[in-house]
């Protein structure tokens, strides 16, 4: 720890000798600065003039007591605005910061907004990221998705079928006895419908960034109840119903989700319908989807249409789901990893099962950033039209499924949110197609400040969701999920503090305070601007009687950052932190004082350590 002594040298001498404990590299994620200590010796009165007029002091020409001037921002930069937000009209995408599941925008105030999703939104072409476009485009034999790392083609199910291609490998299927006709594109632009492809049967396929959803709709009791999907030559089905099936051809492996069968009300009926997804053999070329024909014929008219969903995907998503029995262990289900599910699906065979979900995002880019806003956008894709609550927790903090003791709770004092199972946010999920925005700023801000956002285990930075869960009531909701985080980079304190007496900084430990007034200098050319183009960085020197700075006795401010009234003590401009006569009177002769440099961009303070 450096020490600084004060001696009687007369009023005419100007300057401050400062001891610097060490210089470290400037890292945006780990800013550092000078730290030192000073000893004030001899009587203060010998250094203080009869009056405190600034004109009696020898100071740099740019420094004047009581003058309060804003640092000059970079050329052409707009003034900083606290709490910047994404605005579709003014925010500009930073193309160079694209990732598979995220996009970054620069806002008009210099902040950035990260928008990240459970599903891929970009794909790589020759080393660069391009935007995924799942819209369906017509071609000579049907329709295909516009742009992705994989393609899906929809032709006649009787001949060309559905074909999925990744790189050089391709697989797909046709449907036995299907009508030989092309589908029509839906109003959403990303789905196709094969109408009356078999008696009483419509099939809809919907394309997203990482999967193709399939919905087989049975319109009445006389509809066909069994469907033989014949794989393209060279393809085979592997796996089982418990672990999941995969269709393989060459280096291509396509995941086929387990069946989910619902009636018109949306209730899951797989058990009573005896829904089945069965290959003809291990490695075989036929996959059969069916429901019990006798059950179908006996079903009441108000329960149609019955929809069977055996969706498939060429790549894995990032969400996990649990279908939970109250009082029992949860059962993970990862077949729908592009969505979250909450609430009671009112499964006819067991109406006490509940859906709960966990989802995580790559937040490494916001580690040590100042997070001003974080919001989850939850868009309902399935479920009844009634309004139902959704509750958001920190997954790791509640043991993932909120039913076991906490896995990882920060030490007392490290977080402001209370005990385990704390709810961070709540929202209301409504009808299909509506989006609920839920504020999770407090949680994401904590993750960013504590570096949890960059933890290698996604469990440490996951959201846990549960819905309204009464027994025997249909409260199920299925939804897509994205997270937007608005942030800026914290300021970097000066690495070197100098004075007129030591313009190059870093004088020896134990230097003496030579004169009045005293000032610490930073380099205004390089230190007054933050990482964002519009950041205005304000510095101040803090002087304390203890090394942990629990007893700060005085500060010198470089510029205003939030206060609107004149400073209590003197201030300075052009990179000098000025300690006024009022401040110097506070200091006691013979006392050892510790100083450090602090900086802020208006969002957060960063101090030397």
Secondary structure, 3 states (H helix, E strand, C coil): CCCEEECCCCCCCCCCCCECCCCCCCCCCCCCCCEEEEEECCCCHHHCCCCCCHHHCCCCCCCCCCCCCCCCCCCCCCCCCCCCCCCCCCCEECHHHCECCEEEEECCCCCEEEEEECCCCEEEECCEEEECEEEEEEECCEEEEEECCEEEEECCCCCCCEEEEECCEEEEEEECCCCCCCCEECCCCCEEEEEEEECCEEEEEEECCCCEEEEEEECCCCCCCEEEEEECCCCEEEEECCCEEEEEECCEEEEECCCEEECCCCCECHHHHCCEEEECCCCECEEEEECCHHHHHCCCHHHCCEEEECCEECCCCCEEEEEECCCCCEEEECCCCCCEEEECCCECCECCCEEEEEEECCCHHHCCEEEEEEEEEEEEEEECCCCEEEEEEECHHHCCCCCCCCCCCCCCCCCCCCCCCCEEEEEEECCCCCEEEEECHHHHHHHHHCCHHHCCCHHHHEEEEEECCCCCCCCCEEEEEEEEEEEEECCCCCCCCECCCCCCCCECCCEEECCCCEEEECCHHHHCECCCCCCECEEEEEEECCCCCCCEEEEEECCCCCCCCCCCCCECCCCEEEECHHHHHHCCCCEEEEEEEEEECCCCEEECC
